[in-house]
Amino acid sequence: MLTPVVDDDGAPFWEHTRRGELRIQACADCGELRFPPRPCCPHCQSFASEWREVSGHGRVWSYVVPHPPLLADYAEQAPYPVVLVELAEAPRIRLVGNLVTEAGARLDSVAIERVRIGARVQVVFDGEGLPQWVLERP
């Protein structure tokens, strides 16, 4: 399994996900949410920031279906859906993750035919704190 590359700006994001929380960096001055994390607000240029918990609800904005050849650990589960999710609270923020049936499920646990642009999803976390997405029930 690949592990995320963690820098000083993004470290709090991964600390929160390991606790099962989806928090997004926000400017402590203008309140604008931003992702990926960075030291300076792109809207007001403030260096003050905080981490705000978000609902973890969103919509599939786009997706891809990787096919082999891939890294050996992932090739066995291919093809599988990788989604780009637009967060409900901040439509300009989009997070990448696997679409699975439940937290920690195999990457190929959701049939490709079930993936749709605009589908509503909810974040879940695997055992290592990696954000994944499940389809919301209507």
Backbone torsions as a table, in degrees:
resi	resn	phi	psi	omega
1	MET	NA	136.6	176.2
2	LEU	-76.9	146.2	175.4
3	THR	-113.2	150.2	-178.2
4	PRO	-68.0	148.4	171.8
5	VAL	-83.0	119.4	-174.6
6	VAL	-108.5	124.0	174.6
7	ASP	-109.2	176.6	-177.5
8	ASP	-59.8	-39.3	-178.3
9	ASP	-69.1	-38.2	-176.0
10	GLY	-90.9	-10.6	-176.8
11	ALA	-54.2	-43.4	179.2
12	PRO	-61.2	-34.6	177.9
13	PHE	-56.6	-49.1	-177.5
14	TRP	-71.3	-31.8	175.1
15	GLU	-62.4	-42.5	179.4
16	HIS	-67.8	-42.6	-178.4
17	THR	-65.2	-33.7	176.7
18	ARG	-63.8	-22.7	176.0
19	ARG	-93.5	4.6	179.2
20	GLY	79.9	24.8	179.7
21	GLU	-117.3	136.4	172.5
22	LEU	-100.9	108.5	178.1
23	ARG	-121.4	141.9	-178.8
24	ILE	-118.4	140.6	178.6
25	GLN	-65.8	137.4	178.2
26	ALA	-131.6	149.9	174.5
27	CYS	-71.6	127.7	179.4
28	ALA	-74.8	-11.9	179.0
29	ASP	-97.3	-55.3	-177.0
30	CYS	-97.4	-12.4	176.6
31	GLY	84.8	-2.1	-177.2
32	GLU	-67.9	129.9	174.7
33	LEU	-76.5	145.8	179.5
34	ARG	-145.3	143.2	176.4
35	PHE	-154.8	134.8	4.0
36	PRO	-70.4	159.6	179.9
37	PRO	-61.6	144.1	178.5
38	ARG	-154.5	162.4	-173.7
39	PRO	-71.7	-27.7	-172.9
40	CYS	-121.5	138.4	177.1
41	CYS	-68.6	126.5	179.0
42	PRO	-73.2	-10.1	-177.8
43	HIS	-95.2	-43.8	-176.6
44	CYS	-123.2	0.0	178.1
45	GLN	66.7	18.0	176.5
46	SER	-75.2	148.2	175.2
47	PHE	-99.0	2.7	179.2
48	ALA	-85.7	131.1	179.9
49	SER	-142.7	164.0	176.3
50	GLU	-148.1	168.9	-179.4
51	TRP	-114.8	119.6	-177.4
52	ARG	-107.4	133.4	175.8
53	GLU	-73.2	136.8	176.1
54	VAL	-116.9	165.2	-173.3
55	SER	-66.4	-27.8	-174.9
56	GLY	83.9	7.2	175.3
57	HIS	-91.4	147.3	178.0
58	GLY	-167.5	-170.9	178.8
59	ARG	-128.9	147.1	174.0
60	VAL	-69.8	115.5	179.7
61	TRP	-88.9	-35.1	177.9
62	SER	-161.1	169.1	175.2
63	TYR	-158.0	161.8	174.1
64	VAL	-134.1	160.4	177.9
65	VAL	-126.4	97.6	179.2
66	PRO	-67.1	141.3	175.7
67	HIS	-123.7	154.9	176.5
68	PRO	-58.8	152.8	9.6
69	PRO	-84.2	135.6	178.0
70	LEU	-134.4	-178.7	171.5
71	LEU	-58.0	144.9	-173.2
72	ALA	-53.4	-41.0	-178.3
73	ASP	-64.8	-24.2	-177.2
74	TYR	-101.0	-26.0	-177.4
75	ALA	-60.5	-35.4	-178.7
76	GLU	-62.8	-27.5	-177.1
77	GLN	-99.4	-3.4	-177.3
78	ALA	-78.6	151.3	-1.5
79	PRO	-78.9	153.3	179.3
80	TYR	-150.1	154.0	-177.8
81	PRO	-85.2	134.9	171.1
82	VAL	-117.4	122.9	-174.2
83	VAL	-110.5	150.9	171.0
84	LEU	-107.8	114.0	-172.1
85	VAL	-106.1	128.0	174.9
86	GLU	-88.2	120.3	-177.7
87	LEU	-70.4	141.2	-179.1
88	ALA	-60.1	-42.1	-176.8
89	GLU	-76.0	-21.3	-174.4
90	ALA	-148.1	83.3	-175.4
91	PRO	-57.5	-19.7	177.8
92	ARG	-79.1	-13.3	179.7
93	ILE	-96.2	127.1	-179.2
94	ARG	-129.3	132.3	-179.7
95	LEU	-115.8	143.0	179.5
96	VAL	-96.2	142.5	175.1
97	GLY	-172.9	173.5	178.2
98	ASN	-85.7	144.2	173.4
99	LEU	-94.1	118.6	-175.7
100	VAL	-130.9	169.4	179.4
101	THR	-80.2	-27.3	178.5
102	GLU	-162.4	164.5	-178.9
103	ALA	-54.0	128.9	177.1
104	GLY	79.3	2.6	180.0
105	ALA	-67.8	162.7	175.7
106	ARG	-57.1	150.7	-178.7
107	LEU	-63.4	-26.1	-179.3
108	ASP	-97.5	21.7	-176.5
109	SER	-74.4	-19.3	176.8
110	VAL	-105.4	126.3	178.0
111	ALA	-63.1	135.8	-178.6
112	ILE	-54.9	-34.5	-178.1
113	GLU	-64.5	-18.3	-178.8
114	ARG	-85.6	-11.1	-176.6
115	VAL	-82.1	129.6	-180.0
116	ARG	-139.5	139.7	170.6
117	ILE	-60.2	133.8	180.0
118	GLY	90.7	-9.4	179.4
119	ALA	-61.3	139.7	179.3
120	ARG	-83.2	134.9	-177.5
121	VAL	-133.2	163.5	178.1
122	GLN	-132.2	140.7	179.1
123	VAL	-74.3	143.9	168.9
124	VAL	-135.3	168.1	-178.3
125	PHE	-127.6	135.5	175.8
126	ASP	-73.5	-177.6	-176.8
127	GLY	-63.2	-17.8	-179.1
128	GLU	-101.1	-0.1	-179.1
129	GLY	91.2	11.3	178.4
130	LEU	-77.6	123.2	178.3
131	PRO	-65.3	133.7	173.6
132	GLN	-129.8	173.6	-175.7
133	TRP	-131.3	141.4	174.2
134	VAL	-122.5	148.3	176.3
135	LEU	-67.6	135.3	175.7
136	GLU	-76.1	147.7	176.4
137	ARG	-80.2	137.0	179.7
138	PRO	-66.3	NA	NA
